[in-house]
Amino acid sequence: MTFSLGWDRRDEESGRRVNVEFSLIRDKATWKIRKLRGEPREELKPEESDWQELFEVLDRHQARGKSEGPPT
């Protein structure tokens, strides 16, 4: 299974908008962050707030009918 979600948030240090991406490929989860447009993504060690934001984004997608249900 391959799954990817991304969202924007404010960087605590600079106050600028950054893009966070969560990817799940088979059983490997990766977190990446891109601080400026056009720059490569960097590895991100998720904090508790990142996990909370991921679950909120998943809930919003499910409410809009954008996510599939579990495989049957």
VENFEN-V673222 format. One record per backbone hydrogen bond with DSSP energy under -0.5 kcal/mol. CO is the residue of the C=O (numbers start at 1). NH is the residue of the N-H. E is the energy in kcal/mol with one decimal. If there is no record, write none. Layout:
BEGIN
CO;NH;E + CO;NH;E
END
This chain:
BEGIN
1;26;-3.1 + 3;24;-3.4 + 5;22;-3.1 + 7;20;-3.2 + 9;18;-3.2 + 11;15;-1.9 + 16;11;-3.6 + 18;9;-2.3 + 19;34;-2.6 + 20;7;-2.2 + 21;32;-2.5 + 22;5;-2.7 + 23;30;-2.7 + 24;3;-2.4 + 24;26;-0.5 + 25;28;-2.5 + 27;29;-0.6 + 28;25;-2.5 + 30;23;-2.6 + 31;44;-2.1 + 32;21;-2.8 + 33;42;-2.9 + 34;19;-2.5 + 36;39;-1.9 + 42;33;-2.5 + 44;46;-0.8 + 47;51;-1.7 + 48;52;-2.2 + 49;53;-2.3 + 50;54;-2.3 + 51;55;-2.3 + 52;56;-2.0 + 53;57;-2.5 + 54;58;-2.5 + 55;59;-2.2 + 56;60;-2.2 + 57;61;-2.4 + 58;62;-2.4 + 59;63;-2.4 + 60;64;-1.5 + 61;66;-2.8 + 61;67;-0.6 + 62;65;-1.1
END
